[in-house]
Amino acid sequence: MIKLQNNLPKTVIIGAGGYIGRHFLNTYRQIYSDLIGTTRVELDLLNPDVRRLRLPENTYKEALILAAIPYVDRCELEQALSWKVNVTGTIELIRQLTDEGIKPIFTSSDYVFGGNAGGYKDNSPLCPNTEYGRQKAEVELRIGEITQGKYLILRFSKVYSHVKGDGSLIDAMASNFAQGRTVRAAYDQMFCPAYIDDVIEVAAFLQSSGITGAVNLCPSKSISRYEIARALAEKMGIGDALIEKISLDDLGLCVKRPKNTSMSNDRLTELMSYAFTDLDNSLEIVGRLWAAEKKDVKNAIIC
Ligand SMILES: NC(=O)c1ccc[n+]([C@@H]2O[C@H](COP(=O)([O-])OP(=O)(O)OC[C@H]3O[C@@H](n4cnc5c(N)ncnc54)[C@H](OP(=O)(O)O)[C@@H]3O)[C@@H](O)[C@H]2O)c1
C-alpha cells in the first residue's frame, strides 16, 4: 500500500489516461475521492484552457503535468507537432495554472542530460542531445520565471511497474523471454529505473512538504539494460541464451540515444530518507509472473 501524507495538496492530474497518470490518479484518490484527472478531451495541450476545469473553485492547489508526447523517435520525426505539445502548450498551461494560483509540477526526464558522463546532479547544466530532451529542457529553463519560483520539476529516469502486460521496462523483457524471443540489450545504456509506487510516494512527500525547484526522482543505483536482462533471465531460469549483448551504437536507431543518463539523487536524500524498492526484488516479482508461460522457441528479436 502506497503511503500518502494527509496534507497532500489537492492535485489535478493532467494526462491521467497515460501510463504514469493512471497510477497517480488511482493513488491520489485515496486522499481525495473526487479528484479529477484530464485526458486530451478535457485539456488538449495543443490549445489548453485550464479555466474550464474550475480548479480554484474546487479547492485544487497543484497540478501534476504528465501529458506529453514522450517518445524519443516521434519527437525527432514530428518536431513541429511535438514542440507545440511538449513546449508551447505546456508552457501556456503552466502560465494559466500560475494565473489561477495553482502550483504546476512538471515531469521531466533524464534525457535533459547528454549521456556522456552520467551521475548528473539535480543542478547539473542541461545538455540534451535529442529533440525530446531539448523540449523537456526548454520547459525546465522557462518554468521558474513564469511561476516566480512556485513550481516543482520531477525528473524521472525509466519508470517501471509490476503489472503484467503493461509493457513497462521489466514486463516487456520478461514477456519476450517467456515467448522465447531474443532480447538485444545494450551494455552501455545506463540509467536509474524507479518503481512506480516509489515515484508516487516520493512525489507525494515532496508535494506535502512544499518543495520547489528540480528534484531527480530516482534511486541512486544505476544499471545497464544488459545487466537488467541478465538478472531477469537468471530469475526466470533461462540463462543467457536469449540475450544479445550489444552497444547502443549497434541498434542503428534513427535517433541516437544518450548512453549514460544516470542521475544522482543527492537533493532527494537531503530532503527525505527513503528506501527505494530494490530492482532485484522487482525482477523476481515480474519474472515470476511470466515464468509460467515460458516457451522454448526462439522466433524474434527485440531491443
Ligand atoms: N514512463 C517513463 O518511464 C518516463 C520517464 C521519464 C519521463 N517521463 C515523463 O513522464 C510523463 C508521463 O509519461 P508516461 O510514460 O505516462 O507517458 P504516456 O503513457 O504516453 O502518457 C502521456 C499522456 O499524454 C497525453 N497527451 C499526448 N498529447 C496530448 C495533448 N495534445 N493534449 C493532452 N494530452 C496529450 C497522451 O494521451 P493519448 O494517449 O491520447 O495520446 C497520454 O495519455 C511524460 O512527461 C514523460 O515525458 C516518463
The ligand as an ORCA input file, in Angstrom:
! r2SCAN-3c Opt
* xyz 0 1
  N       7.402      6.496    -18.453
  C       8.667      6.805    -18.162
  O       9.492      5.927    -17.875
  C       9.100      8.254    -18.147
  C      10.462      8.556    -17.980
  C      10.861      9.892    -17.955
  C       9.927     10.906    -18.077
  N       8.610     10.590    -18.261
  C       7.641     11.689    -18.406
  O       6.515     11.423    -17.588
  C       5.334     11.920    -18.241
  C       4.303     10.809    -18.358
  O       4.854      9.746    -19.119
  P       4.043      8.430    -19.473
  O       5.014      7.337    -19.597
  O       2.887      8.272    -18.551
  O       3.518      8.798    -20.952
  P       2.185      8.309    -21.712
  O       1.729      6.999    -21.192
  O       2.470      8.430    -23.168
  O       1.130      9.415    -21.287
  C       1.161     10.696    -21.832
  C      -0.259     11.171    -21.964
  O      -0.234     12.463    -22.594
  C      -1.355     12.521    -23.446
  N      -1.213     13.521    -24.487
  C      -0.464     13.467    -25.612
  N      -0.686     14.554    -26.371
  C      -1.586     15.305    -25.696
  C      -2.224     16.544    -25.971
  N      -2.016     17.229    -27.097
  N      -3.068     17.046    -25.041
  C      -3.339     16.361    -23.909
  N      -2.799     15.174    -23.616
  C      -1.927     14.649    -24.505
  C      -1.478     11.141    -24.038
  O      -2.786     10.957    -24.481
  P      -3.102      9.947    -25.684
  O      -2.938      8.580    -25.091
  O      -4.498     10.299    -26.055
  O      -2.085     10.229    -26.762
  C      -1.132     10.246    -22.845
  O      -2.274      9.878    -22.119
  C       5.803     12.488    -19.583
  O       6.012     13.871    -19.444
  C       7.124     11.798    -19.825
  O       7.982     12.581    -20.643
  C       8.170      9.289    -18.312
*
